Amino acid sequence: MAEKNGDIPRFTNNVLEWALVIVNSVTAVLIATTLFFSRVGVEGESMENTLFDGDKLVISWFMYQPENGDIVICDSKALGKLIVKRVIAVGGQKVMVDYNAGTVSVDGEVLDEPYTKYHALDYMGGYDMAYYDPERDVYEYDVPEGEVFLLGDNRDHSSDSRSFGAVPEDDIIGKAVYRFRSSEAKTGFVN
C-alpha cells in the first residue's frame, strides 16, 4: 500500500512531477529550435564533398555573424533561391582565384582548403568579366563592407560569388551546424 501525502499517494506525486519535467523539457526544446535553429535541405552538387544533394541540415541563425570558412545558407537574389555556400571572405578583404595554380587566396594568403572538390579549376565562363583577367587566368575581387564572398566547395560546378558578386550579410539566413540526414555521408557537425 502506498504511503499517503495528504490525499494524494507519493507515487502519484512522482508521476505528476516526472510528467511535468517531460512536458517542460519538450516545450523548451521546441522553443529553442523555433527561435534559434531551422532545418534546410541541400540541392545540387556545388558543395561536394562536404555536403551532398539531399542532405538535411540544421542551421543556426540567432545572432549569427558570418566568418571566413563558415558554411551558410543564403537567400540569393541573383539566383532567386536559397543556396548553400562557404564564406571565403568578408567585407574589406580581397579574394584572388588563380586558375593556373588552382588556388584561392584571401588578402594574399593562399587558403588551405582540404574540403574542396577540385577537378581542373578551369575558368569555364559565366563569371563576372569585370573581375577576371584572361591573360593571367586570375579572378580578383575586393569584398565591400557589409558583404561576404561565397564559393561552393565543388568549384567547377558552382554558381557563386564569381558570377553574382559578393552578397549582403543580411541575405545570410544562417550557418549550417549539423547534418542530421544524408545518403552519402555521416550525420554530425558540419565544417
N, C-alpha and C positions, 0 to 999 in steps of 0.2 A: 504494500500500500504506500502510495506517495505521501511524503510529508506535505502538510499544507502551510502556505504562507498567506494568511488571511483566508479568502475564499478560493484562491487560485493555487493549484498544486505547483511546486517548483519546476516540475517537468514542463508544464505549460509555459511558465515564465521563460525558461531556457529556449524553448522552441520559438516563442514570440521574439525574444532577443536576437536569436540567430536569423530569423526571417527578416527582421528589421535591418540587421547588418547586411544581409544579401541584397535587399531592396536598395539600401543606401549605396552599396558598392556598385551595383548595376547602374543606378542613376548617375553616380559620379563618373563612371566610365562613359556613359552616353553623353553627358555634358562635356566632358573633356574631348571626346572625339568629334563632337559637333563644333565646339568652339576653337579647338586647336589643331585638328587634323582633318584631312579629307582623303578620299580614295580616288585614284585615276587609273586608266589603262593605257598601255603603250601600244601605239600603232606604227608599223613600219620598221625598217632596218637601220635607221640613221644612228641609233645608239649601241649597235652591236660592237663589241662583245660584252658590253656592260649590261645593257637591257635588251630584251628581245620582244618581238611582236607578240602581243597577247599578255605580256607581264602585267600584273596588278600591283600597284604601288600605294603606299601610304605617304602622303605629303604633309609637311608641317608648314604652316603659313603664319602663325601667330607671332607678331613682332619680328618677322624674318627680314634680314638684310643680306642681299647677295654677296658672296665671297668667291674668289677665284677657286675653281675646282668643283664647286657645288653643281649637282645635277638638279635642274629646275624645270618646272612646268610653266610655260609662258603662253599668254594669250596673244598669239601672233596676228597682228593687224594685216601684215603683208600676205600671209598665207590664209587668213580667215579661219583659223582653227587653233586649238591648243596644241602645243608642241613640247617635246621633252628634249632638252639640250644641256650641255655643260657650259658653265660660266668660265670663259677663258680670261677675260679681263674686265675690269670695272672702270668707271669714269676716271679720266686723267691718265690712263695707261695707253701704251702703243703696242699694237699687235702686228706681227710680221709672219706670214705664212710663206716659207721658202720651199717652192715645189721641187727645185733641183735637189736640195738637201733632204727634203721630206721632213722638215721640222716646223714647229710653231714656237715663236719667241714672244715674250711679253717684256717690254722695256729693255730689250736687248739680251735677255736671258732665255736660252733655249729651254723649253719645258720638258721635264721627264714625264712621258705620257705612256706608261705601260698598259693603260686601259684602251688605247686606240686600236682600231682595226684598219690598218693601212693596207691598201692594195698598192697602187703606184703613186698615190697622191699627185695625180695629174691635174693640171688646170683643164677642166672639162667644159668651160664656158658656163654661162648663166650667172656669173659673178659680176658685181658692180665694177665696170671697167675703169671708173674714176680712181680706183684704188689698186688696180692690177697693172704691173709693169711687165709687158710681154718680153722685153729684151733681157731682163734679169730673172723672169719667171717667178716674181715675188708679188705678194698681195700685202699692202701695208695700210693700217687703219688706226687713226687716233680716236679713242673712245671718248665721246663727250661726257661731261659730268652728269650724273643722274641716270646714266645708261649703262648697259652691260653688253659685252660681245660674246655671242653664243656660237659654239660649234658642236656638231654631232661627233660622237666617238668613231663612227664609221665614216671617215672624212670624204671618201669618194662617192658616198651615197647619202648626202645630207644637204638639205636646203637649210641654210643657216645665215649667220650674220655676214658671210662673204657675199651673199646675194641680196639680202634686205637690210644690211647695216645693223648697227647696234640697236637694242630695244630699250625703251624706258624701263627703269626699275619698277615703276607702277604696273607694268604689264606682267610682271612675275607673279604667278599665283602662289607658288610655294616651292619648298625644297623637298626632293624625293629623299625619304629617310629609310624606308623599309619595303622590301619586295615580299608580298605575302602569297603570291601565286605565280608560277611560271612552269611552262612545259620544257624549257630549255636550261634553266639554271636553278640553283638552290635558293630557297627563301632565306631572308636575312637582311641585315642592314646594307644599304646601298652607298657606294662611294666611288 
